[in-house]
Amino acid sequence: MVKSSGCLLLIVLLSATLLLGGCSKDEVGKPLESDSAIVGNWIKMAPYPQTTIKTLILKSDNSYKSDFTGDGTIDVSGEYSLSGNQITFQDRTGEHACPDMKGVYNYSVAENQLQFSLIKDECKGRTHAISGIWIAEEYQQAIGAYTQRIRSNPGDVHAYFNRARLKAVSQDHEGALRDYNKAIKLNPTHAKAFAGRAHIKSLFLQDYEGALRDYDNAIALGPRLENAYVNRGFVRHHLADNEGACSDWKKALELGFLPAEEIIEEYCQ
């Protein structure tokens, strides 16, 4: 029997289960002045389907709070410090905190998006929760800004693609699908647009065959898109292709997507 409901449950629970990590003594240095560009409330744009909203609040006093499990409560609070384009997190309190372990990441901010990439962090749960792309909580304003850009330049592929991702977060799945379609029409080699459209087709429209074709295209165009392998694995699993699903998850792990290890242990034994 295909465990499609189990897949979705696993996806929802991944953040919660992986946030439990061991710790070792190491203190964060004196905090630097906050970069005002990262201060604010951020929502996770997850690399795989999700049905909960995960938030990260970065304050100007170098403190942070997070709801990484998406249950509406604060899971972790602590302090952060900045040095150039690097940010160091030091958990202090919370059910899923690693209070004796710091995590170091590169970060970049552009167009209402904040992205973290791992440098060093032994707390696997935090690595999973922090890494990736976050969008400003005021994403409706960002949708409006992209709409203005499209009106000025109807051929702006980047604007269609980013507006599609924001519409998906705001639960406007039909609108997201239209924007992904337009982005692909304007640029048929846009691997991430194929992956984004597949996300909508599989999770919200239950068009698994269509999603599979889009993930195939995404991977052919971007063979190192680890998230596409993860999500194609879930689609293949839903379609009872367990061998193909496990192959995809193992490839994602090979490319560095650490949560795939949990998926493999659950479904590929």
Secondary structure, 3 states (H helix, E strand, C coil): CCCHHHHHHHHHHHHHHHCCCCCCCCCCCCCCCCCCCCCEEEEEECCCCCCCCCEEEECCCCEEEEECCCCCCCCEEEEEEEECCEEEEEEEECCCCCCCCEEEEEEEEECCEEEEEEEECCCHHHHHHHCEEEEECCHHHHHHHHHHHHHHCCCCHHHHHHHHHHHHHCCCHHHHHHHHHHHHHHCCCCHHHHHHHHHHHHHCCCCHHHHHHHHHHHHHHCCCCHHHHHHHHHHHHHCCCHHHHHHHHHHHHHCCCCCHHHHHHHHCC
